[in-house]
């Protein structure tokens, strides 16, 4: 017999974890979850809370296709999550204030190489506070990436766009569209000038919708 409570659990498709301790306390299983959001406001989450054994006890890891991180994190922790949830297609990072990343040492790890080969991420959404170093790490970690959305970063936006154009020009990534959100008239003109200066203007279609600047590769 299926109870009303069990039916409610079965209807949950988006699960939010607001504190890692809640994983250990949870005695319920949500069999139809395909989207996971992790929130934690105080510090970097302890990875022991987010092991395959702990999370797999409350949701089907292979079924998750969207992961939203609204928490201070480091790249090793993100990579470990992607390792146990290999079918994620969309990764969203909200207002992250992450730890500094040593890209060279990070990319030399066995887990990085494994996740880079197996993950299916084709869409990444970055809000403020990203760095060029962080973006480079994600591009290398997610070689199937096709769509990237970035917020305005005062010090990083234009170097980031230049880096992406260079990677695309050298056929080192599969990126097909880029969206920069939160732009104003000045930002739009700077982005157009950047494309002209890098001789990439003829290779893109530019679409501007409200405060969003879209680049689509032809």
matplotlib code that plots the C-alpha trace (Angstrom):
import matplotlib.pyplot as plt

x = [0.0, 1.3, 0.7, 0.1, 3.5, 5.2, 3.3, 4.6, 8.2, 7.7, 6.5, 9.7, 12.0, 14.0, 15.7, 17.5, 20.0, 20.6, 22.9, 25.2, 24.2, 20.7, 22.0, 23.0, 19.7, 17.5, 15.7, 13.7, 14.4, 13.3, 13.3, 12.4, 14.8, 16.6, 17.7, 19.8, 20.6, 23.2, 23.0, 25.2, 25.9, 28.7, 31.7, 33.0, 30.9, 32.7, 33.0, 32.3, 28.6, 28.4, 29.9, 28.3, 27.1, 25.4, 23.7, 22.9, 20.9, 18.4, 18.3, 19.3, 22.7, 22.7, 19.3, 20.5, 20.9, 21.0, 23.2, 23.0, 25.7, 24.8, 27.7, 31.3, 33.3, 36.5, 37.0, 38.0, 34.6, 32.8, 34.8, 34.0, 30.2, 30.4, 32.3, 29.4, 26.7, 28.1, 24.9, 24.7, 24.1, 23.6, 25.8, 24.8, 27.0, 25.2, 27.2, 30.1, 33.0, 35.2, 38.6, 41.5, 42.3, 45.7, 44.7, 48.0, 47.9, 44.2, 44.2, 47.0, 44.7, 43.3, 39.8, 40.0, 41.0, 38.2, 35.5, 36.7, 36.4, 33.0, 30.9, 28.1, 27.9, 26.9, 25.6, 27.2, 25.8, 28.2, 27.1, 29.4, 32.7, 34.1, 37.8, 39.6, 41.4, 38.1, 36.7, 39.8, 39.3, 35.7, 36.5, 39.1, 36.9, 33.8, 35.0, 31.4, 30.4, 28.2, 26.4, 28.0, 26.2, 28.3, 27.4, 29.3, 32.7, 34.5, 38.0, 37.4, 34.8, 36.8, 39.9, 37.4, 35.7, 39.0, 40.1, 36.9, 37.3, 40.8, 39.9, 37.1, 39.3, 41.8, 39.1, 39.9, 36.3, 32.8, 31.2, 28.4, 26.9, 27.9, 25.5, 26.7, 24.0, 23.7, 25.3, 24.7, 25.3, 29.0, 29.6, 27.9, 30.1, 33.2, 32.3, 31.6, 35.0, 36.7, 35.2, 36.4, 39.9, 40.3, 39.0, 36.2, 33.3, 32.5, 32.3, 29.5, 26.0, 25.3, 21.9, 21.0, 17.9, 17.3, 20.4, 21.8, 24.4, 24.4, 27.2, 26.3, 29.0, 28.1]
y = [0.0, 3.5, 6.1, 9.8, 10.7, 8.2, 9.8, 13.2, 12.0, 10.5, 13.8, 15.7, 16.4, 19.3, 18.8, 21.5, 20.8, 23.8, 22.3, 19.3, 17.9, 17.4, 14.6, 12.5, 13.2, 12.5, 9.1, 9.6, 8.7, 10.8, 8.5, 11.0, 13.8, 15.1, 18.5, 19.2, 22.6, 22.9, 25.8, 26.6, 30.0, 29.8, 28.0, 25.5, 22.3, 19.3, 16.8, 13.9, 15.0, 14.7, 11.2, 8.7, 6.7, 9.7, 11.4, 8.1, 7.2, 10.0, 10.4, 8.6, 10.0, 8.8, 10.6, 14.1, 16.3, 19.8, 20.9, 24.4, 25.4, 28.4, 28.1, 28.9, 26.0, 24.9, 23.1, 19.8, 19.7, 20.5, 17.9, 15.3, 16.0, 15.7, 12.4, 10.8, 12.5, 11.9, 12.7, 16.3, 18.5, 21.9, 23.4, 26.7, 28.6, 31.5, 34.4, 32.1, 33.3, 30.3, 29.5, 30.3, 27.6, 26.4, 25.3, 23.5, 21.3, 20.8, 19.6, 17.1, 15.1, 11.7, 12.8, 15.8, 13.6, 11.1, 13.7, 15.5, 12.3, 11.2, 14.3, 15.4, 19.1, 21.2, 24.3, 26.3, 29.4, 31.6, 34.7, 37.4, 36.8, 34.3, 34.7, 34.0, 31.2, 29.6, 29.9, 28.2, 25.4, 24.8, 24.9, 22.2, 20.2, 20.3, 19.6, 19.1, 22.6, 24.3, 27.1, 29.4, 32.3, 34.7, 37.7, 40.9, 40.6, 44.0, 42.7, 39.4, 39.8, 41.1, 38.8, 35.9, 36.7, 37.0, 33.6, 31.9, 33.4, 32.2, 28.7, 28.6, 29.9, 27.2, 24.5, 23.7, 23.8, 23.0, 26.3, 27.4, 30.2, 32.7, 34.9, 37.9, 39.0, 42.3, 44.4, 48.1, 50.3, 50.7, 47.0, 46.2, 48.6, 47.2, 43.7, 44.7, 46.5, 43.4, 41.2, 43.7, 44.0, 40.2, 39.8, 37.6, 39.8, 37.9, 34.5, 35.4, 36.5, 39.2, 39.3, 41.8, 41.3, 43.7, 43.4, 40.2, 40.1, 36.9, 35.6, 32.7, 31.0, 30.5]
z = [0.0, -0.9, 1.7, 1.1, 2.5, 0.2, -2.7, -1.7, -1.6, -5.1, -6.5, -5.5, -8.5, -7.1, -3.7, -1.8, 0.9, 3.1, 5.6, 5.2, 8.6, 7.2, 4.9, 7.9, 9.7, 6.7, 6.8, 3.6, 0.0, -2.9, -5.9, -8.7, -7.9, -11.0, -9.7, -6.6, -5.0, -2.2, 0.1, 3.1, 4.3, 6.9, 5.4, 2.8, 3.1, 4.6, 1.9, 4.3, 4.2, 0.5, -0.2, -2.6, 0.4, 2.2, -0.7, -2.5, 0.6, -0.1, -3.9, -7.1, -8.0, -11.6, -12.2, -11.3, -14.4, -12.9, -9.9, -8.4, -5.9, -3.7, -1.2, -0.7, -2.3, -3.7, -7.1, -5.5, -3.8, -7.0, -8.8, -6.2, -6.5, -10.3, -9.9, -8.0, -10.3, -13.8, -15.7, -14.7, -17.8, -16.2, -13.5, -11.9, -9.4, -7.6, -6.0, -5.2, -3.2, -3.7, -2.5, -4.7, -7.2, -8.3, -11.8, -12.5, -9.4, -9.6, -13.2, -12.4, -10.1, -11.0, -10.1, -12.4, -15.3, -14.6, -14.3, -17.4, -19.4, -18.0, -17.3, -19.6, -18.6, -21.6, -19.8, -17.1, -15.4, -13.5, -11.6, -10.0, -8.3, -10.8, -11.8, -15.0, -13.3, -12.2, -15.7, -17.2, -14.7, -15.7, -19.4, -19.0, -16.6, -18.9, -22.5, -23.7, -22.7, -25.3, -23.5, -21.0, -19.1, -17.1, -15.0, -15.0, -13.2, -12.9, -13.3, -15.2, -17.9, -20.8, -20.2, -19.8, -23.1, -24.9, -23.4, -24.6, -28.1, -28.2, -27.2, -29.7, -32.5, -31.8, -31.8, -28.2, -26.9, -28.2, -27.0, -29.3, -27.4, -24.7, -22.7, -20.6, -18.2, -16.5, -19.2, -19.8, -22.9, -22.0, -21.5, -24.8, -26.7, -25.0, -25.9, -29.5, -29.6, -28.2, -31.0, -33.6, -32.1, -32.0, -35.6, -34.5, -35.5, -38.7, -36.9, -34.5, -34.4, -31.7, -30.1, -27.3, -25.2, -22.4, -20.2, -21.9, -24.5, -26.6, -28.8, -31.1, -33.1, -36.8]

ax = plt.figure().add_subplot(projection="3d")
ax.plot(x, y, z, "-o")
ax.set_aspect("equal")
plt.show()
